[in-house]
Amino acid sequence: MTRFSAWSVFWNGLTAQRGWGRQWRDPEPKAHYDVVIVGGGIHGLATAYYLAKNHGVQNIAVLEKGWIGGGNAGRNTTIVRSNYARPGNREFYEHSLRMWENLSHELNYNVMFSQRSHIALLHSPAAMDRAARNYNTMRLTGTPDAEIWGLEQLRKTVPHLNYDTHARFPILGAAVQKRAGTARHDAVAWGYARAADQLGVDILQQCEVTGVVRKGAKLASLQTSRGEISANKVGFAVAGNSTRLWQMAELGKLPIETHKLQAFVSEPLKPLLDQVVVFGIGGAHFYISQSDKGGMVFGGDLDWYKSYAQRGNLPIVQDTAEAAMSILPCLGRVKLLRHWSGVMDMSMDGAPFICKTPLDNLYLNAGWNYGGFKASPASGWYFADLIAHDRPAKVIENHDLKRFERGVNLDERGAGPDPKLHG
């Protein structure tokens, strides 16, 4: 397989792009694997890659019921940040952000990671105090780029926000993380798929799990649309479909609800916004950035009913458009190009599960709420470590299904410094 370099890009430009081959194989399923990861999203692909790279596991398969990049991997607003204050979350997301900073080199694939700053607007003195407390915690515990901006610096950096002092939510300042930014969601999925394939991982697309065969306290095999596949160890990384597979394995009730989260893209515009701006701490719920193609990419709140559908509805469209107009009135005549919905696996405290399950050889990666995309490198890293060593690393020791029994609450709602901020 071709290794990308400046020379290979230049040469293929001179030869009508005829020198590129397939980016990963399309193998037939084997009857047995050492490890099977169910879910070909970024979390599942990253897990397979780090299992092969970090732990030397050679016989791995990733099962994807659709195609690579066709699920939640292609249905998010691509924000990457680590502005978390709670122990466990703080170390995890900072590790993930540091991995993002080198991911294109790691995978030999441009994931288009752009560190353009994450600016969370503050609308009340209480919000300013809370953000200062949380950002000071971040600075003292390994996240050096946490800053609180006043109005003067904010106006200079993002001059076209609504600074009207009579607005419903007047802007008083902002909590800023400069190392945060965005990445290209499908490029991340393709990069991990390509890198995992090069290490011998079988990526099985159009391979839906239709049943689970148990043998006592172990999972014996998976029934799929491409035949039965057995494995020594199995990891579930299927986001909003976690409850479906959990029920197939007859494991009772999983503390997860599946909801929809819509995202939107406008028609292309000339450069307008160089940062990620969040309108949410003590105010509404809205986040926006501008893509490399010029479209304004933005989102808002969940559809607050349970659903597996990957399509949205009008009330959230209206609510998000109103928030956009409230904070960026210059968007008033911009046309909406398209919108879509991802399927969110919402845990009861807003934090994920990376843990063992009641079955000895089954492992769970789920409950990512609003934070799944930015967490994907560290999620794959720690999930692979858990599967390889059969015990959690210290950073994720409380990300298990029994934390509620112990009274452990990691409640930051996928949000960082405020439970109402969800970018």
C-alpha positions as CSV (number, residue, x, y, z in Angstrom):
1,M,0.0,0.0,0.0
2,T,1.3,3.4,-0.9
3,R,2.7,5.5,1.9
4,F,1.6,9.1,1.6
5,S,4.3,11.7,1.2
6,A,4.9,15.1,-0.5
7,W,6.6,13.2,-3.4
8,S,3.7,10.7,-3.9
9,V,1.1,13.5,-4.0
10,F,3.3,15.4,-6.5
11,W,3.9,12.4,-8.7
12,N,0.2,11.4,-8.8
13,G,-0.7,14.9,-9.7
14,L,1.5,14.5,-12.8
15,T,0.1,11.1,-13.7
16,A,-3.7,11.9,-13.6
17,Q,-4.0,10.3,-10.1
18,R,-3.6,6.8,-11.5
19,G,-1.1,5.6,-8.9
20,W,-3.4,5.3,-5.9
21,G,-4.5,1.8,-4.8
22,R,-7.2,0.7,-2.4
23,Q,-6.8,2.2,1.1
24,W,-7.7,-1.0,2.9
25,R,-8.6,-4.6,1.9
26,D,-12.1,-6.1,1.7
27,P,-11.4,-9.6,3.1
28,E,-13.7,-12.5,3.5
29,P,-14.5,-13.3,7.2
30,K,-12.6,-16.0,9.0
31,A,-14.4,-18.5,11.2
32,H,-12.4,-17.4,14.3
33,Y,-10.4,-14.4,15.5
34,D,-8.4,-13.6,18.7
35,V,-10.4,-10.4,19.1
36,V,-13.5,-9.1,17.4
37,I,-14.5,-5.4,17.7
38,V,-18.2,-4.9,16.9
39,G,-18.6,-1.4,15.4
40,G,-16.5,0.1,12.6
41,G,-16.7,3.7,13.8
42,I,-13.7,5.7,15.0
43,H,-13.7,4.1,18.5
44,G,-13.8,0.6,17.1
45,L,-11.2,1.2,14.4
46,A,-8.9,3.0,16.9
47,T,-9.3,0.1,19.3
48,A,-8.3,-2.4,16.6
49,Y,-5.3,-0.3,15.5
50,Y,-3.9,0.1,19.1
51,L,-4.5,-3.6,19.8
52,A,-2.3,-4.5,16.9
53,K,0.2,-1.7,17.3
54,N,0.6,-1.4,21.1
55,H,-0.1,-5.0,22.1
56,G,0.9,-7.1,19.2
57,V,-2.5,-8.8,18.7
58,Q,-2.4,-10.2,15.1
59,N,-5.8,-11.9,14.5
60,I,-8.3,-9.0,14.8
61,A,-11.6,-8.2,13.0
62,V,-13.7,-5.1,13.0
63,L,-17.4,-5.8,12.1
64,E,-19.4,-2.9,10.6
65,K,-23.0,-3.3,9.6
66,G,-22.7,-0.5,7.0
67,W,-19.7,1.1,5.6
68,I,-16.7,2.8,7.2
69,G,-17.6,6.4,8.0
70,G,-21.4,5.8,7.4
71,G,-22.5,5.9,11.1
72,N,-21.9,8.4,13.8
73,A,-18.4,8.9,12.5
74,G,-19.8,11.0,9.7
75,R,-22.6,12.6,11.8
76,N,-21.0,15.0,14.2
77,T,-19.7,18.6,14.5
78,T,-16.0,17.5,14.7
79,I,-15.0,19.5,17.8
80,V,-11.9,18.4,19.7
81,R,-11.1,19.8,23.2
82,S,-10.0,18.8,26.7
83,N,-11.6,21.4,28.9
84,Y,-12.7,19.1,31.7
85,A,-12.2,19.5,35.4
86,R,-13.3,16.3,37.1
87,P,-10.7,13.6,38.0
88,G,-10.9,10.8,35.4
89,N,-12.3,13.0,32.8
90,R,-9.6,15.6,33.0
91,E,-6.7,13.1,32.5
92,F,-8.6,11.2,29.8
93,Y,-9.4,14.1,27.5
94,E,-6.0,15.7,27.9
95,H,-4.4,12.5,26.8
96,S,-6.8,12.4,23.9
97,L,-6.0,15.9,22.8
98,R,-2.3,15.2,22.9
99,M,-2.9,12.2,20.7
100,W,-4.8,14.4,18.3
101,E,-1.9,16.7,18.0
102,N,0.2,13.9,16.4
103,L,-2.5,11.8,14.8
104,S,-1.8,12.7,11.2
105,H,1.8,11.7,11.5
106,E,0.9,8.6,13.5
107,L,-1.5,7.3,10.8
108,N,0.3,8.8,7.8
109,Y,-3.1,10.3,6.8
110,N,-4.2,13.9,7.0
111,V,-7.0,14.1,9.5
112,M,-7.1,17.9,9.1
113,F,-6.8,18.6,12.8
114,S,-6.9,22.4,13.1
115,Q,-6.1,23.9,16.6
116,R,-8.2,27.0,16.1
117,S,-9.3,27.6,19.8
118,H,-12.5,26.7,21.6
119,I,-14.3,29.8,22.9
120,A,-17.2,29.2,25.4
121,L,-19.1,32.4,25.9
122,L,-20.0,33.5,29.4
123,H,-23.2,35.4,30.1
124,S,-23.4,36.0,33.9
125,P,-21.1,36.7,36.8
126,A,-21.9,33.2,38.2
127,A,-20.8,31.6,34.9
128,M,-17.6,33.7,34.9
129,D,-16.8,32.5,38.5
130,R,-17.6,28.9,37.7
131,A,-15.5,28.9,34.5
132,A,-12.6,30.5,36.4
133,R,-12.7,27.9,39.1
134,N,-12.8,25.0,36.6
135,Y,-10.1,26.5,34.3
136,N,-7.8,27.1,37.2
137,T,-8.2,23.4,38.1
138,M,-7.3,22.5,34.6
139,R,-4.2,24.7,34.6
140,L,-3.0,23.2,37.9
141,T,-3.5,19.6,36.7
142,G,-1.8,19.5,33.3
143,T,-3.9,21.6,30.8
144,P,-1.8,24.7,30.4
145,D,-3.8,26.6,27.8
146,A,-7.0,27.3,29.8
147,E,-7.7,31.0,29.8
148,I,-10.5,33.4,30.8
149,W,-11.0,36.3,28.4
150,G,-12.7,39.6,29.1
151,L,-14.8,41.5,26.6
152,E,-11.9,43.5,25.2
153,Q,-9.9,40.5,24.1
154,L,-13.0,38.7,22.9
155,R,-14.1,41.6,20.7
156,K,-10.7,41.8,19.2
157,T,-10.6,38.1,18.3
158,V,-14.3,37.5,17.2
159,P,-15.6,41.0,16.3
160,H,-18.9,39.9,14.7
161,L,-20.6,38.3,17.7
162,N,-23.7,39.9,19.2
163,Y,-22.2,42.2,21.9
164,D,-25.5,44.1,22.5
165,T,-25.7,44.7,26.3
166,H,-29.5,44.5,26.1
167,A,-29.4,41.0,24.5
168,R,-31.3,38.2,26.4
169,F,-27.9,36.7,27.1
170,P,-25.3,39.5,27.1
171,I,-21.7,38.4,26.6
172,L,-19.5,39.1,29.6
173,G,-16.4,37.1,28.6
174,A,-15.3,33.7,27.5
175,A,-13.6,30.5,28.7
176,V,-11.0,29.6,26.1
177,Q,-8.8,26.6,25.2
178,K,-6.4,27.6,22.4
179,R,-5.2,24.0,21.7
180,A,-8.7,22.8,20.9
181,G,-10.2,22.9,17.5
182,T,-11.7,20.6,14.8
183,A,-10.8,17.7,12.7
184,R,-12.3,16.0,9.6
185,H,-14.5,13.2,10.8
186,D,-14.4,10.9,7.8
187,A,-10.7,11.4,7.4
188,V,-10.2,10.2,10.9
189,A,-12.2,7.1,10.2
190,W,-10.4,6.4,7.0
191,G,-7.0,7.0,8.5
192,Y,-7.6,4.5,11.4
193,A,-9.1,2.0,8.9
194,R,-6.1,2.3,6.6
195,A,-3.5,2.1,9.5
196,A,-5.3,-0.9,11.1
197,D,-5.5,-2.7,7.8
198,Q,-1.7,-2.3,7.3
199,L,-1.2,-4.1,10.6
200,G,-3.3,-7.0,9.5
201,V,-6.7,-6.1,10.9
202,D,-9.7,-7.5,8.9
203,I,-12.2,-4.8,8.3
204,L,-15.5,-6.5,7.5
205,Q,-18.1,-4.0,6.1
206,Q,-21.7,-4.9,5.5
207,C,-21.3,-7.4,8.3
208,E,-24.2,-6.9,10.8
209,V,-24.4,-8.8,14.1
210,T,-27.8,-10.5,14.2
211,G,-27.3,-12.6,17.3
212,V,-25.0,-13.5,20.2
213,V,-24.3,-17.1,21.2
214,R,-23.4,-17.6,24.8
215,K,-21.7,-20.5,26.5
216,G,-22.1,-20.1,30.3
217,A,-20.3,-17.0,31.4
218,K,-18.6,-16.4,28.1
219,L,-19.6,-15.2,24.7
220,A,-18.9,-18.1,22.3
221,S,-19.6,-16.5,18.9
222,L,-21.4,-13.8,16.9
223,Q,-24.1,-14.6,14.3
224,T,-23.6,-12.1,11.5
225,S,-25.1,-11.4,8.0
226,R,-21.8,-12.9,6.7
227,G,-21.8,-16.0,8.7
228,E,-21.0,-17.1,12.3
229,I,-17.7,-15.8,13.8
230,S,-16.2,-17.0,17.0
231,A,-13.6,-15.1,19.1
232,N,-11.5,-15.3,22.2
233,K,-12.5,-11.8,23.1
234,V,-15.2,-9.4,21.9
235,G,-15.5,-5.7,22.3
236,F,-18.7,-3.7,21.7
237,A,-18.2,-0.2,20.4
238,V,-21.5,0.6,18.7
239,A,-22.6,3.9,20.2
240,G,-26.4,4.3,20.2
241,N,-26.9,0.7,19.3
242,S,-25.2,-0.6,22.5
243,T,-28.5,-1.4,24.1
244,R,-29.5,-3.6,21.1
245,L,-26.4,-5.8,21.3
246,W,-26.6,-5.8,25.2
247,Q,-30.1,-7.3,24.8
248,M,-28.9,-9.9,22.3
249,A,-26.4,-11.0,24.9
250,E,-29.2,-11.3,27.4
251,L,-27.5,-9.1,30.0
252,G,-30.5,-7.2,31.3
253,K,-30.8,-3.5,31.3
254,L,-27.9,-1.2,30.3
255,P,-27.9,2.3,32.0
256,I,-28.0,4.0,28.6
257,E,-30.7,5.7,26.6
258,T,-30.5,6.3,22.8
259,H,-31.3,9.8,21.6
260,K,-30.7,11.8,18.4
261,L,-28.4,14.8,18.1
262,Q,-28.8,16.9,15.0
263,A,-26.1,18.9,13.2
264,F,-26.2,21.4,10.4
265,V,-24.1,22.8,7.6
266,S,-24.8,26.1,5.7
267,E,-24.0,27.1,2.2
268,P,-20.3,28.0,1.8
269,L,-19.2,31.4,2.9
270,K,-16.0,33.4,2.7
271,P,-13.8,33.1,5.8
272,L,-15.9,34.3,8.7
273,L,-15.1,32.4,11.9
274,D,-11.6,31.1,12.7
275,Q,-12.6,29.5,16.0
276,V,-15.1,27.2,17.6
277,V,-17.6,29.3,19.4
278,V,-20.0,27.9,22.0
279,F,-23.1,29.7,23.2
280,G,-24.1,27.7,26.2
281,I,-22.7,28.5,29.7
282,G,-25.5,30.1,31.5
283,G,-27.3,30.8,28.2
284,A,-28.7,28.8,25.3
285,H,-27.2,25.7,23.8
286,F,-25.4,26.2,20.5
287,Y,-21.9,25.6,19.0
288,I,-20.5,26.6,15.6
289,S,-17.3,26.6,13.5
290,Q,-16.5,27.0,9.8
291,S,-15.3,24.1,7.8
292,D,-12.5,24.1,5.3
293,K,-15.1,24.2,2.5
294,G,-16.6,27.4,3.9
295,G,-19.8,25.9,5.4
296,M,-20.9,27.0,8.9
297,V,-21.1,23.7,10.9
298,F,-23.3,24.0,14.0
299,G,-25.5,22.1,16.4
300,G,-27.6,22.4,19.5
301,D,-29.5,20.3,21.9
302,L,-30.7,16.7,21.7
303,D,-34.0,15.6,20.4
304,W,-35.3,14.7,23.9
305,Y,-37.1,11.5,23.0
306,K,-35.6,8.0,22.5
307,S,-34.9,7.0,18.9
308,Y,-32.6,5.1,16.6
309,A,-33.4,7.2,13.6
310,Q,-30.6,9.1,11.9
311,R,-32.8,12.1,10.9
312,G,-34.0,15.1,12.8
313,N,-37.1,17.1,13.3
314,L,-38.3,20.7,12.9
315,P,-38.4,21.9,16.5
316,I,-34.6,21.4,17.0
317,V,-34.0,23.0,13.6
318,Q,-35.9,26.1,14.7
319,D,-34.3,26.2,18.1
320,T,-30.8,25.9,16.7
321,A,-31.5,28.6,14.0
322,E,-32.8,30.9,16.7
323,A,-29.6,30.4,18.7
324,A,-27.5,31.1,15.6
325,M,-29.3,34.3,15.0
326,S,-29.0,35.4,18.6
327,I,-25.3,35.1,18.8
328,L,-24.3,35.7,15.1
329,P,-26.9,38.0,13.6
330,C,-24.8,38.2,10.4
331,L,-26.0,34.7,9.5
332,G,-29.6,35.9,9.0
333,R,-29.7,35.5,5.2
334,V,-27.5,32.4,5.0
335,K,-29.1,29.3,3.6
336,L,-29.1,25.9,5.3
337,L,-27.5,23.4,3.0
338,R,-28.2,20.1,4.8
339,H,-28.7,18.6,8.2
340,W,-28.5,15.1,9.7
341,S,-28.7,13.3,13.0
342,G,-26.3,11.0,14.9
343,V,-27.5,8.4,17.4
344,M,-26.3,9.2,20.9
345,D,-25.8,6.7,23.7
346,M,-26.6,8.8,26.8
347,S,-25.4,7.4,30.1
348,M,-27.1,8.4,33.4
349,D,-24.2,10.7,34.6
350,G,-23.0,11.9,31.2
351,A,-19.7,9.9,31.3
352,P,-18.7,6.8,29.2
353,F,-18.2,3.2,30.0
354,I,-14.9,1.5,29.1
355,C,-15.1,-1.7,31.1
356,K,-15.5,-5.4,31.4
357,T,-19.0,-6.8,31.4
358,P,-20.7,-9.7,33.3
359,L,-19.4,-12.0,30.5
360,D,-15.8,-13.0,31.0
361,N,-14.6,-12.2,27.5
362,L,-16.9,-9.3,26.5
363,Y,-15.9,-5.7,26.9
364,L,-18.0,-2.5,26.5
365,N,-17.1,0.9,25.1
366,A,-20.3,3.1,25.2
367,G,-22.1,6.0,26.8
368,W,-20.2,8.8,25.1
369,N,-23.0,11.3,25.2
370,Y,-21.8,14.5,23.4
371,G,-18.1,13.7,23.7
372,G,-17.4,10.7,21.5
373,F,-15.6,12.3,18.6
374,K,-12.9,14.2,20.6
375,A,-12.4,11.1,22.8
376,S,-11.8,8.6,20.0
377,P,-8.0,8.3,20.1
378,A,-7.8,7.9,23.9
379,S,-10.9,5.7,23.8
380,G,-9.3,3.3,21.4
381,W,-6.0,3.5,23.4
382,Y,-7.6,2.6,26.7
383,F,-10.1,0.1,25.4
384,A,-7.3,-1.8,23.6
385,D,-5.3,-1.8,26.8
386,L,-8.3,-3.1,28.7
387,I,-8.9,-5.9,26.2
388,A,-5.2,-6.9,26.1
389,H,-4.6,-6.9,29.8
390,D,-8.0,-7.7,31.1
391,R,-7.9,-4.9,33.6
392,P,-8.6,-1.1,33.4
393,A,-5.8,1.5,33.4
394,K,-5.9,3.8,36.4
395,V,-7.4,6.7,34.3
396,I,-10.5,4.7,33.4
397,E,-10.9,2.6,36.6
398,N,-14.2,4.5,37.4
399,H,-15.6,4.3,33.9
400,D,-17.3,1.0,34.7
401,L,-20.9,-0.2,35.0
402,K,-20.7,-0.5,38.8
403,R,-19.7,3.1,39.6
404,F,-23.2,4.0,40.5
405,E,-23.2,1.3,43.2
406,R,-20.0,2.9,44.6
407,G,-21.5,6.4,44.6
408,V,-19.0,7.6,41.9
409,N,-20.4,10.3,39.7
410,L,-18.4,11.7,36.8
411,D,-21.1,14.2,35.8
412,E,-19.8,16.6,33.3
413,R,-22.3,15.6,30.6
414,G,-19.7,15.3,27.9
415,A,-19.3,19.0,28.5
416,G,-16.3,20.1,30.3
417,P,-16.7,23.1,32.6
418,D,-20.5,23.3,32.7
419,P,-23.2,20.7,32.5
420,K,-25.2,22.8,30.0
421,L,-22.3,23.1,27.5
422,H,-22.3,20.2,25.1
423,G,-20.1,21.0,22.0
